[in-house]
Amino acid sequence: MYETFSTLAGRFGAPYARKLAAASIRMAGAFESASPPPGLRRTVMGLSFPSPVGLAAGFDKRGTLYPALPGLGFGFAEIGSVIPRPEPGRSPGLMAVMQRLASYRAPRPIPLGVSISMNRATPLKQIPMDYLDCLQKLWRYADYITLNLGVRAGPDLHLPENRALLHVVFSAIKRERWALASMDGRRVPIAVKIDQGRGHTADLIDCVREHGFDGLILSGEGKGDKSARLAALERFANALWDEIPVISVGGIHTARDAQERLDAGAALLQVYTGMVQSGPGLVKSINAQLLANSVGYR
Ligand SMILES: Cc1cc2nc3c(=O)[nH]c(=O)nc-3n(C[C@H](O)[C@H](O)[C@H](O)COP(=O)(O)O)c2cc1C
């Protein structure tokens, strides 16, 4: 069945392929209940992940697919990005996502990450409020929160001209997270997603470090060939070793890609396009291969 995926995806284009993948996740999730094989479990950011392979943000914007994901072998999922007010074609907005997440029963079978961001039309000065609004309302439903720094055709906190604003956002989030943790006694890890394709990665990582966040999601194909990208991942992961775990996303299409990222120092992985192209069976086959490789290493 999954072979037809790439054929249909090629013929009808990306939005159709995404819809097809989402429908097949729903369908397969209703019948399949294979959690990842034991042996892949790992602890990252203080959370226990049954597999290092997760769903990248943007695929399950509303949180509707989350219940089907554990049965397909996913070790975690990042829903969103959630933004305060609805934007057609982008997000149903904070209140709609909150309602959905409130309907999920605890304990959650796999860690649920919630990516938060800002509305396209938000004036720069109001951006910290967009993040705080999402953080305050989604905190209780999330196992971890991700700060998404950029919006296509909208504000972008990756840019050097927005560096002062980035510090304001990070400081506000840092203050608020302590207030929330002391109120409900639960510390929710916060990761920051940095798109290497937008440049200034090393500077941005310094900001993440300075503010004491818990994880770094390093995204983007980046420039250069595959070995250059792996070398960059290895360099950043080494520099952050024992301080901030790195989650790698972008261009993971096969079990081999996944293994290479882990070998380069990634603590966790996220897939998007690979799964749209190959179908959700990709995750199980990556899990099986990672397990076989780890047995081979012993
Ligand atoms: C249609 C589409 C929508 C996306 N929306 C988001 C989003 O809302 N938030 C986010 O952090 N990343 C978003 N992403 C980026 C993905 O999470 C991921 O970083 C990127 O697609 C690279 O991974 P891939 O090569 O496996 O696709 C989106 C990607 C696509 C293709």
The ligand as an SDF file (V2000), in Angstrom:
LIG
                    3D

 31 33  0  0  0  0  0  0  0  0999 V2000
    3.4420   21.9580    4.9870 C   0  0  0  0  0  0  0  0  0  0  0  0
    4.3930   22.1060    6.1380 C   0  0  0  0  0  0  0  0  0  0  0  0
    3.9740   22.7510    7.2840 C   0  0  0  0  0  0  0  0  0  0  0  0
    4.8480   22.9220    8.3660 C   0  0  0  0  0  0  0  0  0  0  0  0
    4.4070   23.5680    9.4750 N   0  0  0  0  0  0  0  0  0  0  0  0
    5.2670   23.6990   10.5320 C   0  0  0  0  0  0  0  0  0  0  0  0
    4.8200   24.3300   11.7160 C   0  0  0  0  0  0  0  0  0  0  0  0
    3.6660   24.7530   11.8490 O   0  0  0  0  0  0  0  0  0  0  0  0
    5.7060   24.4600   12.7380 N   0  0  0  0  0  0  0  0  0  0  0  0
    6.9950   23.9920   12.6490 C   0  0  0  0  0  0  0  0  0  0  0  0
    7.7700   24.1260   13.6120 O   0  0  0  0  0  0  0  0  0  0  0  0
    7.4340   23.3640   11.5390 N   0  0  0  0  0  0  0  0  0  0  0  0
    6.6000   23.2100   10.4900 C   0  0  0  0  0  0  0  0  0  0  0  0
    7.0380   22.5700    9.3590 N   0  0  0  0  0  0  0  0  0  0  0  0
    8.4540   22.1090    9.2840 C   0  0  0  0  0  0  0  0  0  0  0  0
    8.6100   20.6230    9.6690 C   0  0  0  0  0  0  0  0  0  0  0  0
    8.3120   20.4330   11.0490 O   0  0  0  0  0  0  0  0  0  0  0  0
   10.0420   20.1390    9.4100 C   0  0  0  0  0  0  0  0  0  0  0  0
   10.9380   20.8800   10.2260 O   0  0  0  0  0  0  0  0  0  0  0  0
   10.4720   20.2830    7.9520 C   0  0  0  0  0  0  0  0  0  0  0  0
    9.4260   19.8910    7.0730 O   0  0  0  0  0  0  0  0  0  0  0  0
   11.7300   19.4610    7.6390 C   0  0  0  0  0  0  0  0  0  0  0  0
   11.4940   18.0760    7.8530 O   0  0  0  0  0  0  0  0  0  0  0  0
   11.2320   17.0530    6.6170 P   0  0  0  0  0  0  0  0  0  0  0  0
   12.4260   17.1450    5.7230 O   0  0  0  0  0  0  0  0  0  0  0  0
   11.0910   15.6930    7.2650 O   0  0  0  0  0  0  0  0  0  0  0  0
    9.9990   17.5150    5.9540 O   0  0  0  0  0  0  0  0  0  0  0  0
    6.1710   22.3990    8.2780 C   0  0  0  0  0  0  0  0  0  0  0  0
    6.5820   21.7290    7.1320 C   0  0  0  0  0  0  0  0  0  0  0  0
    5.7090   21.5680    6.0640 C   0  0  0  0  0  0  0  0  0  0  0  0
    6.1810   20.8200    4.8430 C   0  0  0  0  0  0  0  0  0  0  0  0
  1  2  1  0
  2  3  1  0
  2 30  2  0
  3  4  2  0
  4  5  1  0
  4 28  1  0
  5  6  2  0
  6  7  1  0
  6 13  1  0
  7  8  2  0
  7  9  1  0
  9 10  1  0
 10 11  2  0
 10 12  1  0
 12 13  2  0
 13 14  1  0
 14 15  1  0
 14 28  1  0
 15 16  1  0
 16 17  1  0
 16 18  1  0
 18 19  1  0
 18 20  1  0
 20 21  1  0
 20 22  1  0
 22 23  1  0
 23 24  1  0
 24 25  2  0
 24 26  1  0
 24 27  1  0
 28 29  2  0
 29 30  1  0
 30 31  1  0
M  END
$$$$
